């Protein structure tokens, strides 16, 4: 059946399902928006990149209590920002968020912009985050496509088990499905993400409770294995990422004076990997070395 003949029913069924089943998450509450505005949404989107919701929520609350606006965070030291990021992973996000706070303060009077191009000009913000802030903070009409949304589109519309690599086609397809009404478009954006996160999951989709089951191209085809061309992330155990995390954790737990370089994980099983981790943290601006002492950046 042509997409034009199915899209209205798909969007209405999915939005109706979302209104009845959406998780109660902090960034979806009206009081959250009243208190933190676009800044709260921006921080949540930074934290949610490649990190489960359950881990993000306590960190988000602590972060916004400490820095409730871009202006308050702009005055923070890099060391404080990295320390506060704690074990969220991918700590360069903390540096980008810090830079974004400074840019919002300097360029936009401390108010997170709603224009997608202005959002894209901020540090660490790509297509997804820019549109997510414009839609979920300001209610504008844009297609918002994350990994979960791409999987829903791949299965329900294209009949594929897994999405391919991200491309402009994802935005175009989502845009073709968005309701014309601005508020309904925002609901549908959130609904597609929610379905992918809770029902149309990657490994064990719950097709028996999916609101799109009656028209899902993949399900109607018998859930064929159409392959998975997504790039696989290397295992964490024994990786350079694990070594970086161990060094950074040690620095967060040390005093502000830092730690002698020869005392940084002396028992790490691969000394060259440890040294690579230290060098890469310094190169990324997440650590500093002076006079034989390694510390968080000042």
Secondary structure, DSSP 8 states (H G I E B T S, - for coil): --HHHHHHHHHHHHHHHHHHH----GGGSHHHHHHHHHHHHHHHHHHHTTS-HHHHHHHHHHHHHH--SHHHHHTS-HHHHHHHHTTSS-THHHHHHHHHHHHHHHHHTT-----HHHHHTSTT--HHHHHHHHHHTT--------HHHHHHHHHHTT--SS--S--HHHHHHHHHHS-SSHHHHHHHHHHHHHHHHHTS-SSS--GGG-TTTTT-HHHHTT-------S-----STTSHHHHHHHHHHHHHHS-TT-EEGGGSSTT-S-HHHHHHHHHHHHHTTS-EEETTEEE---
